[in-house]
């Protein structure tokens, strides 16, 4: 069954491992993690709450990994600077 005893939790974990990265812009400074408003963060859905939270993998500008999660209300979709279209 995998590393989790609950099949639902195992499915969430499996889905998170294969989640597509997306670009998000931070709306306000977060001093705890050294992030500033306007930072573009590369994220995947948080496996235990994929509808409301994102796991931050790195900051796009320098690759910094803040090791944190953010609520979707703290960010907005960043646009692709080359295409000018929202990232999917």
N, C-alpha and C positions, 0 to 999 in steps of 0.2 A: 504494500500500500504506500510505501514511502516513509518520509520522516515524521508524518503526523498521524495520529490515531483517528481523527475525524475526517471522513472523506470530503466534506465540504471545505474544510480548512486546507486540506491537501490540494484540492482543485484550485483554490485561490492562490496558494503558493506556487503551483505549477504555472498558472496563468501569468503571475507576476514575473517569473523567470523568463518568460517569452514576450513580455510587454514591449511595445514599441516606444522608443524614446520620443519625447516632444519638447518643444521650446516654450518656456513660460517666463514672463517678465514680472519681477517682484514689485509690488505696489508701494511698500513702505520699508524703511530700514529695519533690520533685525540685528541688533547689537550682539545678541547671544551667540550668533553664528558668523558674525563678521560680514553680513550681507547688506547691500545698499539698495535703496529704491532704484529701479531701472536695470538692475542686474538681470541678465538673461540666464535662466537656469535650465539645465537639461534634466528632465524628470520622467519617471514612469509612475503609473497609478500605484498607490500604496496598497499592498496585497490584502490587508485586513479591512480596508475602507476605501475601495477604489473609486467610489462615487464622490467622496468628499475630500480625500487627501492624496497628495503626491509625494513620492520619495525623490528627494533631490540627489541626483547622481554627481553633478558637477556644475560649476559656473562656466558658462561658455567662453568667456574672455580669457581665462587663464587655467582652466581645468581644476580649480580649487574644489575639493570635496568637503562641504560643510557637515556631512553626516547628520542630516536632519530630514524631517518631513514638513510639508506645509499644507495648510488648508487651501482649497481652490479659491476661497474668498480672499486670500492673501496675494493672489497672482492673477494675471490675465494671459491669454495666448499671445505669444510673441509672433510677429510676422517674419517671414523669410526675407532678409534684406535684399536678396537677389531678385526674387519674384514679386514681392509686395503682397503675397497672399498669405492668409492665416495658415499656420502649420497644422497638420493633421495628425 
